[in-house]
Amino acid sequence: RAAAELALDINPYKSDALYVRGLSLMMQGHLDDAIDSLRQTTLINPVHSQAFHVLSRIYRQQGDRASAVEALRAAVEAEPDNEDFAAELAVLEAEPD
């Protein structure tokens, strides 16, 4: 996380550093902060499929299925050839509310 913070001090609009910070925050259990960092990532880089994918996982963990589906759809849109994302989305959409 320290390297990501240093990169963000130099350039606060570096999407990969924001993504790494978001992952680190998620792993530390700081889910709301992770969501903020990952959302910033997707605002700067709207085709950052991995950030959308991680957002989807966090939303599912929080029980927010609608947001999870929305984030996973964005991941599939950003990376349409990723079969894993597409399969995960199909499963998520098939789950009852």
Disulfide bonds with the S-S distance in Angstrom:
none
